[in-house]
Amino acid sequence: MGLIEQMADEQARGLLTYAPAAGLLHGAVSAVEQSYRWVRPLRFSDDQLRALGSCQAWHPGLFRQMARTTAGICIEFETDGDEVALEVEVDGEPKGTRAVLAEIDGEDEANERPHDGLSVDIDERHVWWGMPPAGQQVLSARLDGADPEDALGLQPLPGMARTRHVRIWLPSLRGCLVRDVYSIGSFIRPVARRKQLLVLGDSIVQGFVCEDPACSWPALLAKRLGLDLVNQGVGGQVFQPGSLFGLAGSIDPERIIVAFGENYRYEACMARRVTRDVRSYLLEVSRLWPQVPTHVLTPLWHDEERHPSHKMSCHEQVPSFIEAHAAPHDQMTLVDGLELMEHDATLLADGYEHPNQQGCRQIAQRLNGVIRVPGLRPSSVGKRRKKRKSRVEKRPDDNGMTQLPLA
């Protein structure tokens, strides 16, 4: 009898090990209790949610939807069981999400896909769960199968099973409710929360459309840095002063990345207002976390020919605004976004702007290099330097033969 069958059997269910998912969350700013012990993980504070849905936001309705998604939030624990299950109920797709996904799926509704779901890291092995069908509230994963001893099919003695590290990634483009985690084992042990990587940005930060929530560039970078991720990417977002109010007391960031600017190119915008908002937002970040190293990115490369910018946009001036207003803050380092990814449309999921998994890996790799080696150009990360040929001076010996100097 598998784990899901045991959960459905009232007598067998009582013999399983379980733990409330709320106590295993990483990357959540808060969690709201619902009926029947369901919990909604949130990555924004109540004050932030009000700001994102206020008249101060560029697109309040869109931001309200995107803010309730669970991008970057995961459930992390250790267990000695050979199978685990999560009770989860996934929200419907936000209306604003479909406009971006349509660029990949085309206009035929029959081809529409979620481009999102849940996935699981089991030690160093990655398992894709996908998007659960409507009405399904339990997802399970086998934890064995990765090691040679698992192939023998031997059942370990009680208390002698191997301890495995499990991380369940919740959806990037939708919100969800979670309740309990179950295991066929003797314990489910929480993993201590780490200091955090706070990433502030737009849809590219949120995870459009890298398909797997574990494969967004913020998730990959946080893993490289050994930090928990607080992903505050919001599809369509720009520099919005006041949108960080209420966050500082809820998190403990080790490092911050600010990555806005691309959305200014989609509509008419006044340079005077944009530069004022950039200045105010970066000043707000600096005041809240004056000692936290902060990397401020200029916009990434996009294919202008495939998707031209609005004629009345001030998008071309945005990098200079970001550079000018990051400079006064000693803890801030400017990163040229144009160097974080090769200018190659095959690295873009939609062909013009949003990185695919390969593009996300490149961004994470280059940002990691820039963070670890101050002053390093992003475009030089990962490139091997050519070895210089040593110039050896030859000298004749007493017999007229040529000798090489000893090393």
matplotlib code that plots the C-alpha trace (Angstrom):
import matplotlib.pyplot as plt

x = [0.0, 1.5, 1.5, -1.5, -3.5, -2.5, -3.5, -7.0, -7.3, -8.5, -6.8, -3.5, -3.4, -2.9, 0.3, 2.0, 4.4, 3.2, 4.0, 2.2, 3.6, 3.4, 6.3, 8.5, 8.2, 11.3, 11.1, 7.6, 7.2, 3.9, 1.4, -2.4, -4.5, -7.6, -10.3, -9.6, -6.0, -5.1, -2.4, -1.7, 2.0, 2.7, 5.9, 4.8, 3.7, 0.2, 1.4, 3.1, 0.0, -2.0, 0.6, 0.7, -3.0, -3.3, -3.6, 0.2, 0.9, 1.1, -1.3, -3.0, -5.2, -2.3, 0.0, -2.6, -2.9, 0.9, 1.7, -0.3, 1.7, 4.3, 7.4, 10.5, 8.7, 9.5, 8.8, 12.1, 12.7, 14.6, 13.1, 14.0, 11.0, 11.2, 8.1, 6.7, 3.4, 2.2, -1.4, -1.7, -4.4, -3.3, -5.1, -6.4, -4.2, -4.1, -5.6, -2.6, -0.4, -2.0, -0.9, 2.8, 2.2, 0.3, 3.5, 4.7, 1.5, 0.1, -3.6, -4.9, -6.5, -6.1, -2.3, -2.4, -0.1, 0.5, 4.3, 4.5, 3.9, 5.6, 9.0, 11.1, 14.8, 15.7, 19.3, 20.9, 18.1, 15.4, 11.8, 9.2, 5.7, 4.0, 0.7, -1.8, -5.1, -8.1, -9.4, -6.3, -5.0, -2.2, 1.2, 3.7, 7.3, 9.5, 12.8, 14.6, 16.0, 19.0, 21.5, 23.0, 21.7, 18.1, 18.3, 18.7, 15.2, 16.2, 13.9, 16.0, 15.5, 13.4, 15.5, 18.3, 17.0, 19.0, 18.1, 17.2, 17.0, 13.8, 12.8, 9.4, 9.2, 5.7, 4.5, 6.0, 3.0, 0.1, -0.6, -1.6, -2.8, -0.8, -1.7, 0.4, 3.5, 3.4, 6.2, 6.5, 9.2, 9.9, 10.4, 10.0, 12.6, 12.5, 15.6, 16.8, 16.0, 19.0, 19.7, 18.1, 18.7, 16.1, 15.4, 13.2, 12.0, 9.5, 8.2, 11.8, 12.5, 9.2, 9.9, 8.2, 8.5, 11.3, 8.7, 10.1, 10.0, 13.4, 14.9, 14.3, 17.6, 16.9, 16.3, 19.5, 21.5, 20.2, 21.2, 24.7, 25.0, 23.6, 20.8, 17.0, 15.2, 12.7, 11.4, 9.5, 9.3, 6.0, 5.0, 4.7, 6.3, 8.6, 10.4, 7.5, 8.3, 6.5, 6.1, 8.7, 6.9, 6.4, 9.0, 12.1, 10.9, 9.9, 13.1, 16.9, 18.6, 22.3, 22.2, 19.8, 19.4, 17.3, 16.2, 13.6, 13.5, 12.3, 8.6, 9.1, 9.4, 5.9, 4.0, 4.5, 6.4, 7.9, 11.6, 11.2, 8.8, 10.8, 14.1, 12.3, 10.8, 14.2, 15.8, 13.1, 13.0, 16.8, 16.8, 14.1, 16.2, 19.2, 17.4, 15.9, 19.1, 22.0, 24.6, 23.4, 25.4, 23.0, 23.5, 21.4, 20.9, 20.3, 17.8, 18.7, 19.1, 15.9, 15.3, 14.1, 13.3, 11.0, 9.1, 9.8, 9.5, 6.8, 7.7, 6.9, 8.9, 11.9, 13.3, 16.7, 17.4, 16.5, 20.0, 21.6, 18.9, 19.7, 23.4, 23.1, 20.8, 22.7, 26.0, 25.4, 24.8, 28.1, 26.5, 25.2, 27.0, 25.9, 25.7, 25.4, 22.4, 23.3, 26.3, 24.4, 23.2, 24.5, 22.5, 21.0, 17.3, 17.6, 18.1, 14.7, 11.5, 9.3, 12.0, 12.2, 12.6, 11.9, 14.9, 14.4, 16.1, 19.4, 19.2, 18.4, 21.4, 23.7, 22.3, 22.7, 26.2, 27.4, 25.7, 27.3, 30.7, 30.2, 29.1, 32.0, 34.7, 34.0, 34.9, 34.5, 32.7, 29.6, 30.5, 33.9, 32.4, 32.8, 35.1, 38.5, 41.5, 43.9, 47.2, 50.1, 52.9, 56.1, 59.0, 62.0, 65.4, 67.6, 71.4, 74.0, 76.0, 79.7, 79.1, 77.1, 73.8, 70.8, 69.8, 66.5, 66.8, 65.6, 62.2]
y = [0.0, 3.4, 6.5, 8.1, 4.9, 4.8, 8.4, 7.6, 4.6, 5.9, 3.1, 3.2, 7.0, 7.0, 5.1, 7.6, 10.3, 13.8, 17.5, 20.7, 22.3, 25.8, 24.9, 23.7, 26.8, 28.7, 31.9, 32.9, 36.3, 35.2, 32.4, 33.0, 30.3, 29.1, 26.7, 23.0, 23.7, 24.8, 27.6, 30.2, 31.0, 34.6, 36.3, 39.9, 41.5, 42.9, 46.4, 45.5, 43.8, 47.0, 49.1, 46.8, 47.0, 50.8, 53.7, 54.3, 51.1, 51.1, 48.2, 47.5, 44.7, 42.8, 43.3, 42.1, 38.8, 38.3, 39.1, 36.1, 33.6, 31.5, 32.1, 31.2, 29.6, 26.0, 23.3, 21.9, 19.0, 15.8, 12.3, 8.7, 7.6, 6.3, 8.2, 11.6, 13.4, 17.0, 18.1, 21.1, 23.0, 25.2, 28.4, 29.1, 30.9, 34.7, 36.5, 38.6, 35.6, 34.2, 37.3, 36.3, 32.6, 33.2, 34.3, 30.7, 28.8, 30.8, 31.8, 28.2, 27.6, 23.8, 24.4, 26.3, 25.0, 26.2, 26.6, 26.1, 23.6, 22.0, 20.2, 18.4, 18.3, 14.9, 15.4, 16.1, 14.5, 16.7, 15.4, 17.3, 17.0, 19.4, 21.1, 18.9, 18.3, 20.2, 18.7, 16.7, 17.7, 15.2, 14.9, 12.2, 11.4, 8.3, 9.2, 6.1, 5.1, 7.4, 5.2, 1.8, 0.2, 1.2, -1.0, -4.1, -3.5, -4.2, -2.9, -1.2, -2.1, 0.3, 3.3, 2.4, 4.0, 6.8, 10.3, 12.3, 16.1, 17.1, 20.5, 21.0, 24.1, 25.7, 27.3, 30.5, 31.7, 30.7, 30.7, 27.7, 26.4, 23.7, 21.6, 18.6, 16.7, 12.9, 10.4, 6.6, 6.9, 7.5, 11.3, 14.6, 17.0, 20.8, 22.3, 25.4, 28.6, 30.3, 34.0, 35.2, 36.4, 39.1, 39.6, 42.6, 42.7, 42.0, 38.9, 37.8, 37.6, 36.0, 33.1, 33.7, 31.3, 29.0, 26.2, 24.9, 27.0, 25.5, 26.8, 30.6, 32.5, 33.8, 30.2, 28.9, 31.8, 31.4, 27.7, 28.7, 31.2, 28.8, 31.2, 31.0, 32.9, 35.7, 36.3, 39.5, 39.6, 40.8, 40.5, 44.0, 45.8, 48.8, 50.9, 51.6, 53.7, 52.7, 49.0, 47.8, 49.2, 46.5, 44.0, 44.8, 43.3, 40.0, 39.0, 38.9, 39.3, 38.5, 40.0, 42.0, 42.2, 44.8, 44.0, 46.4, 48.5, 46.3, 47.1, 50.8, 49.9, 48.7, 52.1, 55.8, 57.1, 60.4, 60.4, 62.9, 60.6, 57.5, 58.9, 60.2, 56.8, 55.0, 57.5, 57.1, 53.3, 52.8, 55.3, 53.2, 50.0, 51.8, 53.1, 49.7, 47.7, 50.1, 47.4, 44.7, 44.3, 45.2, 44.5, 46.8, 45.4, 47.4, 45.8, 42.5, 42.1, 41.7, 41.3, 44.7, 43.6, 40.8, 43.0, 46.8, 49.2, 51.9, 55.0, 57.2, 55.1, 56.5, 52.9, 53.8, 56.3, 53.9, 52.3, 55.8, 56.6, 53.4, 54.0, 57.6, 56.8, 53.6, 55.5, 57.5, 54.3, 52.7, 49.2, 49.2, 47.7, 48.4, 45.3, 45.7, 43.6, 43.4, 41.3, 38.8, 36.7, 36.2, 38.2, 35.0, 34.5, 30.8, 31.6, 33.3, 31.2, 33.6, 34.6, 38.2, 38.8, 36.1, 33.7, 30.0, 27.5, 27.8, 31.5, 31.5, 29.2, 31.7, 34.7, 32.8, 31.7, 35.2, 36.9, 34.4, 35.2, 39.0, 38.6, 36.4, 38.4, 42.2, 44.1, 41.1, 41.7, 39.5, 38.5, 37.1, 34.6, 31.0, 31.8, 30.1, 32.2, 31.1, 29.9, 32.1, 30.4, 30.8, 32.3, 30.1, 31.4, 28.7, 28.7, 26.4, 24.1, 23.4, 20.8, 23.2, 21.4, 23.6, 23.4, 24.4, 26.2, 24.1, 25.2]
z = [0.0, -1.1, 1.0, -0.6, -0.1, 3.5, 4.0, 2.6, 5.0, 8.4, 10.3, 8.4, 8.4, 12.2, 11.9, 9.6, 10.6, 9.8, 10.5, 9.8, 6.6, 8.2, 10.5, 7.6, 5.4, 4.1, 2.1, 3.4, 5.1, 6.7, 6.7, 7.0, 8.7, 6.8, 7.7, 8.4, 9.3, 5.7, 5.6, 2.9, 2.6, 1.6, 0.5, 1.2, 4.5, 5.0, 4.5, 1.3, -0.1, 0.6, -1.2, -4.2, -4.5, -3.9, -6.4, -6.0, -8.0, -11.8, -12.2, -8.8, -10.0, -11.6, -8.7, -6.2, -8.1, -8.5, -4.9, -3.7, -5.7, -3.8, -5.9, -4.0, -1.1, -0.2, 2.4, 3.8, 6.1, 6.8, 7.2, 7.2, 5.2, 1.7, 0.5, 1.4, 0.6, 0.8, 1.2, -1.2, -3.0, -5.9, -6.9, -10.3, -12.8, -12.3, -15.4, -15.9, -16.2, -19.4, -21.4, -21.0, -21.4, -24.6, -26.2, -25.9, -26.4, -29.2, -29.7, -29.7, -26.3, -26.7, -26.5, -23.2, -20.5, -16.9, -17.4, -13.6, -10.9, -7.9, -7.7, -5.2, -4.3, -2.7, -1.5, -4.9, -7.0, -8.5, -9.1, -11.2, -9.8, -12.3, -11.8, -9.9, -11.7, -10.5, -7.3, -6.4, -2.9, -2.3, -4.1, -3.2, -4.1, -3.6, -1.8, -2.8, -6.2, -6.4, -4.6, -5.5, -2.3, -3.2, -6.3, -4.1, -2.8, 0.8, 3.6, 6.3, 9.9, 12.0, 13.0, 10.5, 7.4, 5.7, 6.6, 3.5, 2.9, 1.2, -0.3, -1.9, -4.2, -4.3, -7.6, -8.9, -11.0, -8.7, -5.0, -2.9, 0.4, 2.3, 5.3, 6.4, 5.2, 5.6, 5.6, 5.8, 8.4, 12.1, 12.0, 10.0, 11.2, 10.4, 8.7, 10.5, 8.6, 7.0, 6.5, 3.3, -0.2, -0.8, -4.5, -5.5, -9.1, -11.8, -13.7, -14.6, -10.9, -10.1, -12.4, -15.8, -17.7, -16.6, -16.1, -12.8, -9.6, -8.5, -11.8, -11.6, -11.4, -7.9, -6.7, -8.4, -7.0, -3.4, -3.6, -4.7, -1.9, 0.8, 1.6, 1.9, -0.8, -0.3, -3.9, -4.1, -7.9, -9.2, -12.8, -14.4, -11.5, -11.6, -8.9, -6.5, -3.5, -0.4, -1.4, 1.1, 4.2, 6.8, 5.5, 7.5, 10.7, 9.1, 7.4, 8.0, 4.6, 4.2, 0.7, -1.5, -5.3, -7.0, -10.5, -12.0, -15.2, -18.1, -17.7, -18.5, -22.1, -22.6, -22.1, -22.2, -19.2, -18.2, -17.4, -14.6, -12.7, -13.4, -12.1, -9.0, -8.3, -8.8, -6.4, -3.8, -4.0, -3.7, -0.8, 0.9, 0.5, 1.9, 4.9, 5.8, 5.3, 5.5, 6.3, 3.9, 0.6, -2.2, -5.9, -8.2, -11.7, -14.8, -17.2, -18.9, -22.6, -24.7, -28.4, -29.4, -33.0, -31.8, -29.4, -29.9, -27.0, -26.8, -28.8, -25.8, -23.3, -21.5, -21.3, -22.8, -20.0, -17.2, -16.9, -16.4, -13.7, -11.9, -12.0, -10.8, -7.8, -6.7, -6.6, -3.3, -1.3, -0.1, 0.3, -3.3, -6.2, -9.8, -12.1, -15.9, -16.7, -20.4, -19.4, -17.2, -20.2, -23.8, -26.3, -27.7, -28.3, -27.7, -24.0, -23.9, -23.2, -25.2, -27.7, -26.7, -22.9, -20.3, -19.7, -20.1, -17.7, -19.6, -19.5, -15.8, -15.1, -16.9, -15.0, -11.6, -12.5, -13.5, -10.6, -8.2, -9.7, -9.4, -5.7, -4.8, -6.7, -6.3, -9.5, -11.8, -15.0, -15.4, -19.0, -17.9, -15.4, -16.5, -19.3, -19.2, -19.7, -22.4, -21.1, -22.2, -24.0, -21.9, -23.7, -23.0, -23.9, -25.4, -24.9, -26.5, -24.2, -24.5, -27.2, -29.3, -28.3, -27.2, -23.6, -22.0, -18.6, -15.6, -14.2]

ax = plt.figure().add_subplot(projection="3d")
ax.plot(x, y, z, "-o")
ax.set_aspect("equal")
plt.show()
